[in-house]
Amino acid sequence: MESIIEILKEHDIAPSMQRVKILEYLRNYKTHPTADIIYQALVDEMPTLSKTTVYNTLKTLTDKGILLALSLFENEERYEYNTNPHIHFKCTECGKIYDISKTFECLKNEEIEGHKVLEHHINLKGICKSCRDS
């Protein structure tokens, strides 16, 4: 828990219990949850937690660069602790989203048709290994 408190302090964020628990949840569960999923996962442990607190905390953590806010495949925003470049793969059968540790460095700082690329996001859809093996 101290490392999460240190991360928050390094980013000039006061380490409230709610912020610590939300960041801890995202660090431990790499499921790309929505704010509602995070709220449902933590509300029993923290009955005073509100959805507004979850949304505000996620916005703060995203604004400070600790989290990534993702609009991957639907109109819902999901969050993740992994801020390193990677690819997202969503299974069309089970709905799980996987991180794939590959990047396309050839696009970094490239110019494409006169446009300078500063960052890129690659999202793939298909059938995951688990569903294919079933």
C-alpha positions in Angstrom: 0.0 0.0 0.0 2.9 2.4 0.6 4.0 2.2 -3.0 0.6 3.4 -4.1 0.7 6.2 -1.6 4.2 7.1 -2.9 2.9 7.1 -6.5 0.1 9.5 -5.6 2.4 11.8 -3.7 4.9 11.9 -6.5 2.1 13.1 -8.8 0.9 15.8 -6.2 -2.2 13.9 -5.3 -3.4 13.6 -1.7 -3.5 9.9 -0.9 -7.1 9.5 0.4 -8.3 6.0 1.2 -10.6 6.0 -1.9 -7.8 7.0 -4.3 -5.5 4.4 -2.8 -8.1 1.6 -3.2 -9.1 2.6 -6.7 -5.5 2.7 -7.9 -4.7 -0.5 -6.0 -7.7 -2.2 -7.8 -6.5 -1.1 -11.2 -2.9 -2.2 -10.5 -4.1 -5.6 -9.3 -6.8 -6.3 -11.9 -5.7 -5.9 -15.5 -9.3 -6.2 -16.9 -9.7 -2.7 -18.3 -12.7 -2.0 -16.1 -15.2 0.8 -16.4 -15.9 3.2 -13.6 -19.0 1.3 -12.7 -17.1 -2.0 -12.5 -14.6 -0.4 -10.2 -17.4 1.1 -8.1 -19.2 -2.3 -7.8 -15.9 -4.0 -6.9 -15.1 -1.6 -4.0 -18.4 -0.4 -2.6 -18.9 -3.4 -0.2 -15.5 -2.8 1.3 -16.1 1.0 1.4 -19.8 1.6 1.9 -19.3 5.4 1.8 -17.8 5.3 -1.7 -19.9 7.1 -4.3 -19.8 6.8 -8.1 -19.0 10.5 -8.3 -15.8 9.8 -6.2 -14.8 7.0 -8.5 -15.3 9.1 -11.6 -13.5 12.1 -10.1 -10.6 10.0 -8.9 -10.3 8.3 -12.3 -10.2 11.7 -14.0 -7.5 13.0 -11.6 -5.4 9.9 -12.0 -5.7 10.1 -15.8 -5.0 13.8 -15.9 -1.8 13.2 -13.9 -0.7 10.4 -16.2 -1.0 7.6 -13.8 -3.8 5.9 -15.7 -4.9 5.6 -19.3 -8.5 6.3 -20.2 -9.5 4.0 -23.1 -12.3 4.2 -25.6 -11.5 0.9 -27.1 -14.4 -0.7 -28.9 -17.7 0.7 -27.6 -18.8 4.1 -26.3 -17.8 3.2 -22.8 -14.6 4.5 -21.2 -12.3 1.9 -19.6 -9.2 2.4 -17.4 -5.9 0.8 -17.1 -2.7 1.1 -15.0 -0.4 0.0 -17.8 0.7 3.2 -19.5 3.5 1.6 -21.6 2.8 1.3 -25.4 0.9 -1.9 -26.2 -1.9 -3.3 -28.3 -5.4 -4.2 -27.1 -7.2 -7.3 -28.3 -10.9 -7.8 -27.6 -12.4 -11.3 -27.9 -15.7 -11.2 -29.7 -16.8 -14.4 -28.0 -16.2 -13.7 -24.2 -15.7 -9.9 -24.3 -12.4 -10.0 -22.5 -9.7 -7.4 -23.4 -6.1 -8.5 -23.4 -2.9 -6.5 -23.5 -0.5 -7.6 -26.2 3.1 -6.4 -25.6 3.9 -5.3 -29.1 4.3 -1.8 -30.5 4.7 -0.4 -33.9 7.7 1.9 -33.4 7.8 2.6 -37.1 4.9 5.0 -36.5 6.5 6.9 -33.6 7.3 10.5 -34.6 6.6 9.6 -38.3 5.0 11.9 -40.8 2.1 10.3 -42.7 0.7 12.4 -45.6 2.1 15.5 -43.9 0.7 14.7 -40.5 3.1 14.2 -37.6 2.2 11.2 -35.5 2.8 11.8 -31.8 1.0 8.7 -30.4 -1.0 5.8 -31.8 -3.4 3.2 -30.5 -4.0 -0.2 -32.0 -7.1 -2.2 -31.1 -7.8 -5.6 -32.5 -10.9 -7.8 -32.4 -11.0 -11.6 -32.8 -11.4 -14.8 -30.9 -9.1 -15.3 -27.9 -7.1 -18.5 -27.4 -9.3 -19.6 -24.5 -12.5 -19.4 -26.6 -10.8 -21.0 -29.6 -9.7 -24.0 -27.4 -13.2 -24.5 -26.0 
